Amino acid sequence: MAKTRENEERINRLKGIVDNMPELPGSYQFWNGDKVIIYVGKAKNLKRRVSSYLHKEVDRFKTKVLVSKIEDITYTVVKTETDALLLENSLIKKYNPRYNVLLKDGKTYPSICVTNEPYPRIFKTRQINKKYGQYFGPYSHQGSMHAVLEMIHQTFQLRTCRLPLTEENVKQGKYRPCLEYHIHNCKGPCIGKQSLEEYNESIRQAKEILKGNTRELSQSLYQEMLRQAENMEFEKAEETKQRYIQVNNYCSKSEVVSHTIHNIDVFSIVNDDSAHLAFINYLHVANGSINQAFTFEYKRKLDESDEELLSLAIPEIRSQFHSEAREIVVPKAMEWDMPGADWTVPQKGDKHHLLQLSLLNGKQYMLDRLKRSEKLNPEQKQTRLMKELQQALGMEKMPYHIECFDNSNISGTDAVAGCVVFKGLKPSRKEYRRYNIKTVEGPDDYASMQEVVFRRYSRMIEEGSPLPDLIITDGGKGQMEVVRQVLENELNITIPIAGLAKDNRHRTNELLFGFPPVVVGLKTQSELFHVLTKIQDEVHRYAITFHRDKRSKHALHSALDEIDGIGKKSAEALLKEFKSVKRIQEATIEQITAVIGQHRAELVYDSLHKE
């Protein structure tokens, strides 16, 4: 009671703060009892937005947890919605609040650095310190980064040494050329073979490539080549021609969208609900081709909407990539204004193609990340698929323990059934069970299923064994109804039942669930559907193998079992020696005598050679 009273007093105190808040744009901050900011938000209308946390029932569990931690509220009023967006972004970076979205990666990917030295170097790095130089990236695909670096070094032959080159030191002759100069990978600026102006012009052109302005550079090189040829500087013209060819070859490998599209940013978002993660892909297009592509991973803290995540991520990503694009392509309308840029939500054309390409990259990144994490932790994959199955079937409990049944017979003879058990989507073979059908005559799959299900679960109830979370039948609505009748009408228990139905070509194409059974919207090419069909294949294999073994033993033993005076041990000894009844029949009486003695050998020989 005391805690309830304290909580009511806390909520009333917070409501008093909210009642005095202005209906203006701004940023608000939630503080906990330790005087620490735990959440930063933005609002077009501060009073209306913050009151929504306190004056109405919050549906989301995580938001309820956040509200339970709030001890104080502060806010900052700004003039525009854009200012509120920028203020929120800067406060999150400064305080890193516990309940705000968390940017999970970006630090582990390499970038390309162009140093601030008099004779700059260009190299890859994972350490970002802007006082040492200008950085381009990060690059999520290292292959593309190495391709850019290789092209730059082949085209411009820039130095790779770490000598502290200055123009004065070069003029004083303090350095000697290294092997890179002698094999023509460097033009020797350290010994004055390449002037400072010429070297820095190469650096300028290399930066244009890193920025994605390859077409402008290509045109500039072409014009320079023509000018040098007119001035009869043929050696320089040939060198410029080789640069021109290198740049064009590199440019032709990039994703060309449209030569009419220049300097735009593209953002898309993909969600992994099971891990509360969002993946935001960023593409930058300059001169009709994509020159930056990267996917950022965000950890949701309060089930933030896609728009909320994008409004937080876009300013941060644009700042990181130094983008000043005037147009931003996004998958849905955004309520917030972006300073110096406009939103575009394309429905068709080249920009829509770009948006789909960005979405494809985001999905691929998510799948790659999932495969990497599941490779390190295989149980994570099983848990994810079980959650997917739980969601697809609308089950209250995650189906950890699954059992599947199948019958096998030929015209009703040697009828058997099999039950396989999967726990955590892994086969638990020690719990597999085989059943000889005892009460059914003739080929009646429904009656056989009734018998097996009743025997299986009546015994489990009697022994107090835990019942499965889900039963899967190898069949459609008929098999499901038979199982349901046994469970509910005869055993008075309820277990969720699903069915895997086949088409007229005997291929499994539907997952059924519920009563009356309905088709579950699950793609046959999905990973989960493949797992379910593997369970179906496993029970089919298990039942068929049992049936074949039974038929084989029946065929092998039938002729010997009919002989009076020949017991089980004698029959097994003969089969072990001769392998089949046919070979026993072909053997001489002496050969049979050597195995089971003369008296029994005569009985077997006479019986097998009757007309």
C-alpha positions in Angstrom: 0.0 0.0 0.0 2.9 2.4 0.8 4.5 1.8 -2.5 1.2 2.3 -4.3 0.7 5.6 -2.5 4.3 6.7 -3.3 3.8 5.9 -7.0 0.5 7.9 -7.1 2.2 10.9 -5.5 5.1 10.6 -8.0 2.7 10.5 -11.0 0.7 13.5 -9.7 3.9 15.4 -9.2 5.0 14.7 -12.8 1.6 15.6 -14.1 2.0 19.0 -12.3 5.2 19.5 -14.3 3.5 18.6 -17.5 0.5 20.9 -16.9 2.9 23.8 -16.9 4.8 22.8 -20.1 4.2 25.0 -23.2 2.5 23.7 -26.4 5.6 24.5 -28.4 8.3 22.5 -30.2 11.2 21.3 -28.2 13.1 18.4 -26.6 12.2 16.8 -23.3 14.4 14.8 -20.8 13.4 12.1 -18.3 15.5 11.8 -15.2 15.6 8.9 -12.7 16.1 9.0 -8.9 19.9 9.1 -9.3 19.7 12.4 -11.2 20.6 10.6 -14.5 18.9 11.3 -17.8 17.3 8.0 -19.0 15.4 9.2 -22.0 15.6 12.1 -24.5 12.7 12.8 -26.8 11.5 15.5 -29.3 8.0 16.9 -29.8 6.2 19.3 -32.0 4.0 20.0 -29.0 5.8 19.4 -25.8 2.8 19.4 -23.4 0.7 17.0 -25.6 3.6 14.6 -26.2 4.9 14.3 -22.7 1.3 14.0 -21.2 0.7 11.0 -23.4 3.2 9.1 -21.1 1.2 9.9 -18.0 -2.5 10.6 -18.8 -3.4 7.5 -20.8 -2.8 3.8 -20.3 0.4 2.8 -22.1 0.1 -0.4 -24.1 3.8 -1.2 -24.5 5.5 -3.0 -21.7 8.9 -1.3 -22.2 7.2 2.2 -22.1 5.6 1.2 -18.8 9.0 0.3 -17.4 10.4 3.7 -18.5 7.5 5.6 -16.9 8.0 3.7 -13.6 11.6 5.0 -13.5 10.8 8.7 -14.1 11.4 11.0 -11.1 11.8 14.4 -12.9 11.1 16.0 -16.3 13.0 18.8 -17.9 12.6 20.4 -21.3 14.1 22.8 -23.8 11.9 25.0 -26.1 13.1 25.7 -29.6 11.7 27.7 -32.5 11.1 25.0 -35.1 10.5 21.3 -35.4 13.8 21.0 -37.2 15.7 22.5 -34.2 13.9 20.0 -31.9 15.2 17.2 -34.1 18.8 18.5 -34.1 18.7 19.1 -30.3 17.4 15.6 -29.6 20.2 14.2 -31.7 22.9 16.2 -29.9 21.6 15.4 -26.4 21.4 11.7 -27.2 25.1 11.8 -28.3 26.0 13.7 -25.2 24.2 11.7 -22.5 23.7 8.3 -24.2 20.4 7.6 -22.3 19.6 4.1 -21.3 16.2 3.9 -23.0 17.0 5.7 -26.3 17.8 3.9 -29.5 21.3 2.5 -29.6 23.5 2.7 -32.7 25.2 -0.7 -32.5 27.9 -0.6 -35.2 29.9 1.6 -37.6 33.1 1.7 -35.4 34.4 -1.7 -36.5 34.3 -1.0 -40.3 37.3 0.5 -42.0 37.5 3.9 -43.6 39.9 5.5 -46.1 42.1 8.3 -44.7 43.7 11.1 -46.6 46.3 12.6 -44.3 46.9 16.4 -43.7 50.7 16.1 -44.4 52.4 18.3 -47.0 52.7 15.1 -49.2 49.5 13.3 -48.1 49.1 9.6 -47.9 46.0 7.5 -48.6 45.4 4.3 -46.7 42.7 2.3 -44.9 42.2 2.6 -41.1 39.7 1.7 -38.3 40.9 4.6 -36.1 39.1 7.9 -36.7 40.9 11.0 -35.6 39.9 14.0 -37.7 42.9 16.1 -36.7 45.2 13.7 -38.7 43.3 13.9 -42.0 40.0 13.6 -43.9 38.1 10.3 -43.7 35.9 8.6 -46.4 33.6 5.8 -45.4 33.1 3.6 -43.4 33.0 0.8 -45.9 30.8 -2.2 -44.9 32.0 -4.1 -47.9 35.8 -4.3 -47.8 36.1 -5.6 -51.3 34.8 -2.4 -52.7 37.1 -0.4 -50.4 40.2 -2.3 -51.6 39.1 -1.9 -55.2 39.0 1.9 -54.7 42.4 2.0 -53.1 44.0 -0.2 -55.7 42.6 1.9 -58.5 43.9 5.1 -56.8 47.4 3.8 -56.3 47.5 2.3 -59.9 46.3 5.6 -61.4 48.3 8.1 -59.3 51.3 6.1 -58.0 51.1 7.9 -54.6 53.6 7.3 -51.9 53.0 4.6 -49.3 56.1 5.3 -47.1 55.8 7.1 -43.7 58.7 9.5 -44.2 58.0 13.0 -42.8 58.2 14.6 -46.2 58.3 18.4 -46.5 59.3 20.6 -49.4 62.4 21.9 -47.6 63.6 18.4 -46.7 63.2 17.2 -50.3 65.2 20.2 -51.6 68.0 19.5 -49.1 68.2 15.9 -50.4 67.6 14.2 -47.1 65.9 11.1 -48.6 66.7 8.2 -50.9 64.2 6.4 -53.2 62.8 3.1 -52.0 61.9 -0.1 -54.0 58.4 1.3 -54.8 60.1 4.0 -56.9 62.3 1.6 -58.8 59.3 -0.7 -59.7 57.3 2.3 -60.8 54.7 2.3 -58.0 55.8 5.7 -56.8 56.9 8.8 -58.8 59.6 9.7 -56.2 58.4 12.9 -54.6 60.9 12.3 -51.8 63.8 13.0 -54.3 62.1 15.8 -56.2 61.1 13.6 -59.2 57.5 14.7 -58.7 56.8 18.3 -57.6 54.6 19.2 -54.6 52.0 20.9 -56.9 51.8 17.8 -59.2 51.5 15.5 -56.2 48.8 17.5 -54.6 46.9 17.7 -57.9 46.9 13.8 -57.8 45.6 13.9 -54.3 42.8 16.3 -55.3 41.8 14.0 -58.1 41.9 11.0 -55.8 39.6 12.8 -53.4 37.1 13.3 -56.2 37.1 9.6 -56.8 36.5 8.9 -53.1 33.6 11.4 -53.1 32.1 9.6 -56.1 32.7 12.4 -58.6 34.2 10.0 -61.1 32.4 11.3 -64.2 33.4 14.9 -63.6 37.0 13.7 -63.1 36.8 11.6 -66.3 35.7 14.6 -68.3 38.5 16.8 -66.7 41.1 14.2 -67.6 39.9 13.9 -71.1 40.1 17.7 -71.6 43.6 17.8 -70.1 44.7 15.0 -72.4 43.5 16.9 -75.5 45.3 20.1 -74.2 48.5 18.2 -73.7 48.4 16.7 -77.1 47.8 20.1 -78.7 50.8 21.4 -76.9 52.8 18.4 -78.2 53.4 17.1 -74.7 52.9 13.6 -75.8 54.4 11.8 -72.8 52.2 13.7 -70.4 49.2 13.1 -72.7 49.9 9.4 -72.7 50.1 9.4 -68.9 46.8 11.3 -68.6 45.2 8.9 -71.1 46.1 6.0 -68.8 44.5 7.8 -65.8 41.5 8.5 -68.0 41.2 4.8 -68.9 41.6 3.7 -65.2 38.9 6.1 -64.0 36.5 5.0 -66.7 37.1 1.3 -66.0 36.3 1.9 -62.3 33.3 4.1 -63.1 31.8 1.4 -65.4 31.8 -1.1 -62.5 29.6 1.1 -60.3 25.8 0.9 -60.1 24.6 3.4 -62.8 21.1 4.5 -62.1 20.5 7.5 -64.3 22.7 10.3 -65.5 20.0 12.8 -64.6 20.2 11.9 -60.9 22.8 13.9 -59.0 23.7 14.2 -55.3 20.8 12.5 -53.5 20.6 10.4 -50.3 18.5 7.2 -50.1 17.4 5.6 -46.9 15.4 2.4 -46.2 14.7 0.4 -43.0 14.3 -3.3 -42.4 13.2 -4.8 -39.0 14.2 -7.9 -37.1 11.3 -8.0 -34.6 12.6 -11.1 -32.8 15.8 -9.3 -31.8 14.3 -5.8 -31.5 16.7 -4.6 -34.1 16.4 -2.2 -37.1 18.7 -2.0 -40.1 18.9 1.3 -41.9 20.6 1.3 -45.3 22.1 4.4 -46.7 23.0 5.0 -50.4 24.5 8.2 -51.8 24.2 8.9 -55.5 26.3 11.3 -57.4 26.5 11.9 -61.1 24.0 9.0 -61.7 26.0 6.3 -59.9 26.2 5.0 -56.3 29.4 5.9 -54.5 28.5 5.1 -50.9 26.5 2.2 -49.5 26.3 1.3 -45.8 23.9 -0.4 -43.4 23.6 0.8 -39.8 22.2 -1.4 -37.0 20.0 0.1 -34.3 18.8 -1.5 -31.1 15.3 -0.6 -30.2 14.7 0.3 -26.6 11.0 1.3 -26.5 9.6 -0.3 -29.7 10.1 3.0 -31.6 8.3 3.3 -34.9 10.2 3.3 -38.2 9.6 7.0 -38.6 11.1 7.7 -35.2 14.2 5.7 -36.0 14.7 7.3 -39.4 14.2 10.8 -37.9 17.0 10.0 -35.4 19.3 8.1 -37.8 19.2 10.3 -40.9 20.8 13.4 -39.4 23.5 11.3 -37.7 24.3 9.3 -40.9 24.4 12.4 -43.0 26.8 14.1 -40.5 29.1 11.0 -40.5 29.3 10.9 -44.3 29.4 14.8 -44.7 26.5 14.7 -47.0 24.9 18.0 -48.1 22.4 16.4 -50.6 19.3 18.6 -51.1 17.1 15.6 -51.8 16.5 12.6 -49.4 14.6 9.5 -50.7 12.7 7.7 -47.9 10.2 4.8 -47.9 7.4 6.7 -46.1 6.3 10.3 -45.5 8.2 12.1 -42.7 6.6 14.6 -40.5 9.9 16.3 -39.5 11.7 18.8 -41.7 15.4 18.3 -42.5 17.5 21.5 -42.6 18.7 22.2 -46.1 17.0 19.2 -47.7 13.6 17.9 -48.9 11.9 14.5 -48.5 10.9 12.4 -51.5 8.8 9.2 -51.4 9.0 7.8 -55.0 6.3 5.4 -56.3 8.0 4.6 -59.6 10.9 5.5 -61.9 14.7 5.6 -61.2 14.3 6.9 -57.6 11.9 4.1 -56.8 14.5 1.7 -58.2 17.1 3.2 -55.9 14.8 2.8 -52.9 14.2 -0.9 -53.7 18.0 -1.4 -54.2 18.6 0.2 -50.7 15.9 -2.1 -49.2 17.5 -5.1 -50.8 20.9 -4.2 -49.3 19.3 -3.8 -45.9 17.7 -7.2 -46.1 20.9 -8.8 -47.2 22.8 -7.3 -44.4 20.2 -8.5 -41.9 20.4 -12.0 -43.2 24.2 -12.0 -43.2 24.3 -10.8 -39.7 21.8 -13.4 -38.6 23.8 -16.2 -40.2 27.0 -15.0 -38.5 25.4 -14.8 -35.1 23.6 -18.1 -35.5 26.9 -19.8 -36.6 28.4 -18.7 -33.3 25.3 -19.6 -31.3 23.3 -22.4 -33.1 20.6 -22.4 -30.4 19.8 -18.8 -31.4 18.5 -20.0 -34.8 16.2 -22.7 -33.2 14.8 -20.1 -30.8 14.1 -17.7 -33.6 12.3 -20.3 -35.7 10.3 -21.5 -32.7 9.2 -17.9 -32.1 8.3 -17.5 -35.8 6.2 -20.7 -35.5 4.5 -19.5 -32.4 3.7 -16.2 -34.1 2.5 -17.8 -37.3 0.1 -20.1 -35.4 -0.9 -17.6 -32.8 0.1 -19.9 -29.9 0.4 -18.7 -26.3 3.4 -20.8 -25.6 6.5 -21.3 -27.7 6.4 -24.8 -29.2 9.6 -26.3 -27.7 8.4 -29.9 -27.6 6.9 -31.0 -30.9 5.7 -34.5 -31.9 4.7 -35.8 -35.3 2.9 -39.1 -36.3 2.8 -41.1 -39.5 1.3 -44.5 -40.5 2.7 -47.1 -42.9 1.2 -50.3 -44.4 0.7 -52.1 -47.7 -3.0 -53.0 -48.3 -3.4 -53.2 -44.5 -0.7 -55.8 -44.0 2.1 -55.3 -41.4 0.5 -52.0 -40.4 2.7 -49.8 -38.2 3.0 -46.2 -37.1 5.9 -44.0 -36.0 6.1 -41.0 -33.6 9.1 -38.7 -33.7 9.9 -36.1 -31.0 11.7 -32.8 -31.6 12.8 -30.5 -28.8 14.1 -27.1 -29.7 13.6 -28.2 -33.3 16.3 -30.8 -32.8 15.4 -34.6 -33.0 15.3 -36.3 -29.6 15.8 -39.8 -31.0 15.8 -41.6 -27.7 12.1 -40.5 -27.4 11.1 -41.8 -30.8 8.4 -44.6 -30.6 7.3 -47.3 -33.0 3.8 -48.9 -32.8 2.4 -52.1 -34.3 -1.2 -51.5 -35.1 -3.3 -54.0 -33.1 -6.9 -53.1 -33.3 -7.3 -52.2 -37.0 -7.9 -54.6 -39.9 -7.3 -53.4 -43.4 -5.9 -50.1 -44.7 -7.6 -47.5 -42.4 -5.2 -44.6 -41.7 -7.7 -42.7 -39.6 -8.4 -45.7 -37.3 -4.7 -46.5 -37.0 -4.0 -42.8 -36.1 -6.7 -43.0 -33.4 -5.2 -46.1 -31.9 -1.6 -44.7 -31.8 -2.5 -41.3 -30.4 -4.6 -42.9 -27.7 -1.9 -45.3 -26.7 0.8 -42.6 -26.8 -0.9 -40.0 -24.7 -2.8 -42.3 -22.3 0.5 -43.8 -21.3 2.2 -40.3 -21.0 -0.7 -39.2 -18.7 -0.4 -42.4 -16.7 3.3 -41.9 -16.2 3.1 -38.2 -15.6 5.4 -37.4 -18.6 5.2 -33.8 -20.0 2.9 -33.5 -22.9 4.1 -31.9 -26.2 3.5 -28.2 -26.9 2.4 -29.0 -30.5 1.4 -32.1 -32.5 2.0 -32.2 -36.3 0.1 -34.7 -38.4 1.4 -36.0 -41.7 -1.9 -35.2 -43.4 -4.6 -32.6 -43.8 -7.9 -31.8 -42.1 -9.1 -35.5 -41.7 -6.0 -36.5 -39.7 -6.2 -33.4 -37.6 -9.8 -34.0 -36.7 -9.1 -37.7 -35.7 -6.3 -36.6 -33.4 -8.5 -33.8 -31.9 -11.3 -36.3 -31.2 -9.0 -38.6 -29.3 -7.4 -35.9 -27.2 -10.5 -34.0 -26.3 -13.2 -36.6 -26.3 -11.4 -39.7 -24.9 -8.4 -38.3 -23.0 -9.9 -34.9 -21.9 -6.7 -32.9 -22.8 -6.0 -30.1 -25.2 -2.9 -29.9 -27.3 -2.5 -27.6 -30.3 -2.6 -29.6 -33.5 -1.2 -28.6 -37.0 -1.3 -30.5 -40.2 1.0 -30.6 -43.2 -1.1 -31.2 -46.3 0.1 -32.3 -49.8 -1.1 -31.2 -53.2 -2.2 -33.6 -56.0 1.5 -34.1 -56.9 2.1 -35.4 -53.4 4.2 -32.4 -52.4 3.7 -30.7 -49.1 2.3 -27.2 -49.9 0.2 -26.1 -46.9 0.4 -25.7 -43.1 -3.0 -26.1 -41.4 -3.9 -25.0 -37.9 -6.9 -24.5 -35.7 -10.5 -25.9 -35.6 -11.9 -25.7 -38.1 -8.4 -25.9 -39.8 -7.3 -22.9 -41.8 -4.3 -22.4 -44.0 -1.5 -20.6 -42.3 0.1 -17.8 -44.4 3.6 -19.4 -44.6 5.6 -19.3 -47.8 6.7 -22.8 -48.9 10.2 -21.4 -49.6 10.7 -20.0 -46.1 13.2 -21.3 -43.7 10.5 -22.3 -41.2 8.5 -24.2 -43.7 11.6 -26.2 -44.7 12.2 -27.1 -41.0 8.6 -28.3 -40.7 8.9 -30.4 -43.8 12.1 -31.9 -42.4 10.1 -33.0 -39.4 7.6 -34.5 -41.7 10.3 -36.3 -43.8 11.8 -37.6 -40.6 8.6 -39.3 -39.3 7.9 -40.7 -42.7 11.4 -42.2 -42.9 11.1 -43.6 -39.4 7.7 -45.2 -40.1 8.7 -46.6 -43.5 12.0 -48.1 -42.1 10.0 -49.8 -39.3 7.5 -51.1 -41.8 10.2 -52.4 -44.1 12.0 -54.1 -41.3 8.8 -55.8 -40.2 8.0 -57.0 -43.7 11.6 -58.2 -44.2 11.6 -60.2 -41.0 8.1 -61.6 -41.9 9.3 -62.7 -45.3 12.5 -64.2 -44.1 11.1 -66.1 -41.2 7.8 -67.3 -42.6 9.0 -70.4 -44.3 11.2 -71.5 -41.4 8.5 -70.7 -38.8 6.1 -73.2 -40.4 8.5 -76.1 -39.9 7.6 -78.2 -36.8 10.6 -78.9 -34.6 12.6 -75.8 -35.8 12.8 -73.2 -33.1 13.8 -69.5 -33.1 17.5 -70.2 -32.4 17.8 -72.7 -35.2 16.1 -70.4 -37.7 18.4 -67.5 -36.7 21.5 -69.7 -37.0 20.5 -70.8 -40.5 19.7 -67.2 -41.6 23.0 -65.9 -40.1 24.9 -68.6 -42.1 23.0 -68.6 -45.4 21.6 -65.0 -45.4 18.2 -65.9 -46.9 15.6 -68.7 -47.1 16.3 -69.1 -50.9 20.0 -69.9 -50.2 19.0 -72.4 -47.4 16.8 -74.1 -50.0 19.7 -74.3 -52.4 22.1 -75.7 -49.8 22.9 -79.5 -49.5 21.7 -81.4 -46.4 25.3 -81.7 -45.3 25.7 -77.9 -45.3 22.6 -77.5 -43.2 23.6 -80.3 -40.9 26.9 -78.5 -40.2 24.8 -75.6 -38.8 21.9 -77.2 -36.8 22.6 -80.9 -36.6 21.3 -83.9 -38.6 17.8 -84.3 -37.2 16.8 -80.7 -37.6 18.6 -80.4 -40.9 16.4 -83.3 -42.3 13.3 -81.5 -41.1 14.3 -78.2 -42.9 15.5 -79.9 -46.1 12.4 -82.1 -46.5 10.1 -79.1 -45.7 11.8 -76.7 -48.2 11.9 -79.3 -51.0 8.2 -80.3 -51.0 6.6 -79.9 -54.3 
